Amino acid sequence: MGLDSVELIVRIEKFFALEIPDPIAERLRTVGDVATWLGEQFGTSGQRASATRDTVAAAVQILLTNEHPDQAPQPNASLVIWLNTPEAERRLASQLFAAAGLEWPNDAHKPRKNWLGRLVAADHQAFYQAANVSNLVDWLVARNYERLLQPPLHNQYEVEQAVIGLSWEQTGAEIPEIELASSYVNDLGVD
């Protein structure tokens, strides 16, 4: 285990107030491995319902509906519908953060080209084109895990989003790139 992985494990242990024994830590290779192990410790495995996700999803739903009343934002609806002008992007972003009680990401060291990039700390245009409403909700929760998810967490969804958020902070990988199947070494560059 290298320094990066030790720092990541320490950060996860601190957030969840739970010690991960060294033999277990050495077997946790992916984001999903960490979330699954934590879920087993907390008894959250299989419990997906999240009031936090529902709250953020409701705020997103209202704002997107207000922006385009003729387009009901279904979970798999592309976000491109709402990203049609820079003004609409800025207006929607500020309303979204205010409605969901979130802070605007302060990533001055890495300027973003649009609000979605600032929102989820992503740079790749492909993410913007492929992103859907459900992705946006999940990325918001992960990006704001410290504000939205306070241990003890009571469902696996929130454990997963907290692990994704912690992984983002420790690795610098972009939130849309971090999936449960992501390998810390091969995909996220942790030594």
N, C-alpha and C positions, 0 to 999 in steps of 0.2 A: 504494500500500500504506500503510495507516494504522499507528499505533503498536501497536494490538492484534495485527494480523497479523504485524508484525515481531517482537513478543515471542513469539508462537506459533511462528514459524519458528525463532527463536533457541533456544527450549526444545526443539523437535524435533531441531534440529541437535546440541544438547548431549547429549540422551539417546542419540541414535543415533551420536554421534561422526562426523558426516558433514555436510559443507557443502552447502547447497542454493543453487545459483547464483541470483542475482536474477531472470534471465529465466524460469527454471523456477518459482521461488516465485510469480511473478506469474500463472502458468498453473494453479496448484494451487488450485482453487475449492472442492472438496469434501473431506470426510474420506477418501473412497475414492480421490480423486486423489492425496493425500499418501501413503496406504498403498500404492497401486499403484506410484508412482514409487519409493518406498523399496524395495519388493519387487523392482523391476527392478534397483536398485543392488546389492542384497544377493543377488540370484539366488534369491529365495524364491517368486516368482510360481508359483502352481499347487500349492504344497506346503502342504497343509492339516493334516496330522497334527501334533498337539501333545501332547507328554508332559505339559506343564503343565496343559493343558485336561483331559486324561485324569485327572490326579491330583485336580484340583478336582472334576471330575464324579464320581469314585469316592467322595470324601468326602461330597458332596451325596447321592449314591445311598444310601450306608450310613446316614446320619443320617435321611433321609426314610423309609427302610425301617424303621428302628428306631422312628420316631415312629408310623408306621401300617403294621405288618407286613402287613396285608390289602391295601394299596395299593402295588403295585410302581411306583416313579416312572419312567415312560417319559419320554424327552426332551420330548415335546409335552404332558405332563400338566400341568394347571393347578396352580399353587401354592396355590390357595384351599383345597385339601384339607388342607394342613398349616398354614394360617393361621387356624385355627378359634377359638383363644382367645389372649388376650394372654400367658398363662403358657406355652402351647405355643410361641408366637412367640419369647419371650425364651429359653426353654430351647433351642430348636432353633438360634437365632442364636448363642448362646454356644458350643454344641457344634460348630456349623459352623465358626466362626472358629478354635476350638482345633484341630479335626481338620485343617483346611486350612492351619494355620500362619499365619493371617491376623490382623491386628490389627483390633479393633473401630474403625470410623471415629469419629474425634473431631471431630464437627461441632457443637460446643456453640453456635456462633453461629446455627445453623439447626436447631432441634429437629425430630425426626421423630416421627410418630405411631405407627409400628410398626417392627419390626426390619428388614423389607425396605427401608423407606425409608432407614434408617440404613446399611444394607448397600450400597445402590447410589446413595445421595444423591438420591433421588427423592421428590417430594411428591404426585404425582397418583394418586388412587385408581384411575383407569383402568389404570395400569401394574400395580397389584397384582392386579386382576381378570384382566387379559389375560396376565400373566406365566406362563411355563411353566418347567419344570426346565432346559431348554436355555438360555433367557434368563438364568436365575439364574446358571448357570455362567459364561456369557460376561460378564455384568455384574460378577461377582466378579473375574474375571481382569482386566477393564479397570480396575475400581476399585482393584485392588491391583497394577497393572502394575509399579511400581517394585520391589516386593518379589518378584514372581513372574517377571518377564521381564527378564533381564539381557542386554544386547547382548554379543556379536552374536546376533541372533535367527536361527533356522534355518528358519522356516516363515512363510507369509503370514498365517496365523491370528494368530500372536503379534505380527507387525508391526501388523496391523489393531487388535488390542486395545490395544497400546501407544499407537497414534495416538488411539484413542478416549479412553483414560485421560488422555493429554496434553491433548487437546481439552477434556475435562471440567475439568481443573485450570485451564486458561488462560481458558476462556469462562464457567465457572460454570453451563453448561447441565447438565441432569440426564442421567446416563448412559443411561437408557432412551430419551431423546430423541435421542441421538447415534447416527446410523446412517451407513453408508458413503456413502449418497446425500446426507447432510446438507451443505448449502451453508454455508460459514463465514460468509458475509455475510448471506444471507437467512434461514437457520434458526438459526444460533448467535450472531448479532449481532456478529461480528467486523468491525471497520472496517479 
